[in-house]
Amino acid sequence: MIFTTKAEYGVRLLVDLGQAEGGSPVALKAIAEREHLPLAYLERIVALLRRAGFVESTRGARGGYLLSRQPSEIRMDEVIAALDGPIAPMSCFIDDSATDAHKVVCSHHEVDDTGPCGTKLLWTRVHGGVVRALQQTTLADLIAFERGGVGALEARRPAGDVLPVVTA
């Protein structure tokens, strides 16, 4: 499963905002320069994040963007869904009419009506694993990892929760 640059840049933008000292607004131009990202593209991304309620903006000489919620309250499944839409391992699993963004629907079943698609079990498991990983990852986790690597992230996890192998 490949996420778009919109998702990648949006998450990087949120991590940068989450590291802002004292919760003061951050200029989008400053983020673009620090992260080496195109400002025009960030402007479109931040509009999506604002519409989804993750960031708010302030005007004026010291204006900019800041998080509208605590980093520990921002889950990555919500962010990715706001930026990329439904999470699906295969294009045949997207259901635009579904009210549940995490619902997996096999379009092959509806077309030929021969019963469930033989690969649905595999793609459902892949989908579930990706969604679970995103649901269990908060912006606070990403900020802690960037500041202190795997050790800082492990310190934030409940006992018994297993982390994937990550290299900094």
Order of alpha helices (4+ residues) and beta strands (2+ residues): alpha-alpha-alpha-beta-beta-alpha-alpha-alpha-alpha
